[in-house]
Amino acid sequence: MKEVLVYENARTEMIDSPIPTADIGKVVIKVEVSGTNPKDWKTWWIPQLPINMGDDFAGTIHEVGQDVTGFKHLTEAMQSMLLHGHSPPPTYRYLSALKLAVASNLHPIVAVAGAGSSYVSSLLDPAKGDAVIDYRSGRAHLQDGIRSALSKTEKSTRVVAALDTICKGDSAEVCISFLGLQGRLAHVLPLANLQLLDSQAADLVMINYIYSSDGESLGYRDFAYIMMQAFTRGLETGWFRGHPHTNVPGGLCSVGKILADLKSGKASAIKYVFSIRETEGL
């Protein structure tokens, strides 16, 4: 099989690799279509490079390992987690979190966005206090916008929960500045030196926790299993929908250009996807 490895500064290399075999409790998926995300070029926090950053794909079950239930050979499958144990991509997490919050009737929602603000706005309900603040005018404008949006609600100008899917620059500091005394921050990449009150907390949210030694005892795996079923049901019935996307020709050969475009900020609130069968020489 072929795979694309990612180095620093979004440099890529396509190599030939052996087809993996399914270990106990695992399946091997033959990828048909893959998505890409901004985090795919953000490798500064990964200790060993190069790495296959592919984590967002759909295909069919190629092999089923021992003790696997619910899957069989040639059934359709999709994956939204890195095989290397990292987390689902930031854009996916951000938009999915918004959609789940709306579906759960959790309001007000104050979202931060840039070029994708119009799409984010379409997911929210201003009548319930929801708002979108554009971060591109700088931190002071962003914080003023968040403060103004919160002040228009019947609730406190402090929040009980914040999700930081950027984890770069001052994104975490802005989130923390609006946390209430018992507030919690969830962040999707490792962060250091967070300035929190003793009554506040921050949680690193990564999908590999469900595979950790504590995953079973703490109920992470049960939670993940239930949520995957909920996502499947949501896609079937329509209360949960996929994100806007555009098809990029070239298969795996297009990954380098895609990462360069993502790094330069050409994509916002949209997913670049490509078909594996279009890969030259495959």
Residue, then its C-alpha position, 0 to 999 in steps of 0.5 A: m500500500k502507499e502512504v504519505l509521511v509529513y515532515e516539518n513545514a508541511r513537507t511530504e513524502m509518499i512511500d510504499s508500506p506493507i498492509p497492516t494486519a488486524d490485532i486483537g480488538k482492531v480492524v484494518i480499513k481499506v481507505e477509499v476517500s480521505g479528508t484533510n485538516p489544518k492540524d495535518w501540517k502542525t507537527w511542532w508538538i509531535p516528538q518523532l517525525p515523519i509521521n502519517m497524519g491521516d486521521d479522517f477517512a472512509g472506506t471498507i473493512h479489509e480485515v477484522g481482528q479477534d474479539v471485534t464486534g459490530f464489524k465484518h469484512l467489506t462493510e463500510a467504515m469511517q475513521s475520525m481518529l489518528l491511528h497513531g493515537h492523537s486526536p480528531p482534527p481541530t476543525y472537525r472538533y470545533l464544528s462538531a462541538l458546536k453542532l452537539a451543543v446546539a442539538s443538546n440545547l446548550h445556550p448561549i454559545v459564543a463562537v470564535a471564527g474567521a473567514g468561516s464565520s458565515y457558516v458558523s453563524s448558520l449553525l447557531d441561534p441568535a434568539k437564544g443568545d448565540a453569537v460569532i466573534d471574528y478574531r481577525s481584528g485582534r485580541a482586544h476586539l475579540q475579548d470586547g466582542i465576547r464580553s458584549a455577547l455574554s452581557k446580552t444574555e440573562k446569564s453571567t459574563r463568565v462561562v462554565a466551559a470553554l473549548d480551545t481547538i487552536c491551542k496556539g498563540d493566546s487562544a487559551e489565555v482568551c478562553i481562561s479570561f472568561l472562565g467562571l470560578q468553577g470553569r473548565l477549559a478543554h484543549v486539544l493540544p498540549l499546553a504549558n503554564l496555564q494560569l488557572l485559579d485553584s477552583q478552575a480546571a483544564d483538561l487535555v482532550m485526546i482520543n487516545y485516552i480510550y486506548s490508555s490503561d485507564g480507558e476501561s476503568l474510567g469509562y472512556r471506552d464506553f463513552a466513545y462507543i456510545m458517542m460513535q453510535a450517536f454520530t451514526r444515528g445522527l448522520e442517518t436521521g439528519w440531526f448531525r451533518g457533515h461539514p462543507h467540503t471540496n474535492v481535490p484531484g490527484g489522490l495521495c499525490s495532492v497531499g503536499k499541495i493541500l497541506a501548503d494551502l492549509k498552512s497558508g490559510k486558504a481553507s476556512a470552515i471547509k474540508y479538502v477531500f481526495s479519492i485514493r483511487e486517483t493516486e498515480g501509480l496505485 
